């Protein structure tokens, strides 16, 4: 992905709101090969809703910068997944931002949580086993606060 002119704020870097937009677009790309994309929603009337997001802004990105993303599954149950994404500056390699999220699988007819299909639950189990070998991201599970002086 690339930082577009419309993403730039008065400070000359990507506005905080667009980090969430771009992380969401990256998630869509991760989900496509797992059949959890827009085609899945249209075919099944099932979807996913993000319940919580924690973004850390580590280094600014500027107009025209190319971005690349990684995805790590941290946890899963029948209806939810907990995952972590890294946003890197593609050319310079630095970690620009992270996004930790929890999402829930939803039946759009009832607007209520619904178990993932068995094939997705099996996929997540395999991913958890593989991703458990990766180091836990240092930003994962952190709460926000100013600390004591």
Secondary structure, DSSP 8 states (H G I E B T S, - for coil): -B--GGGB-TTSSB-HHHHHHHHHHHHHHHHHTTT-SHHHHHHHSEEEEEEEEEEEE-S---TT-BEEEEEEEEEE-SSEEEEEEEEEETTT--EEEEEEEEEEEEETTTTEE----HHHHHHHHHHHHHHTTS---TTTT--------
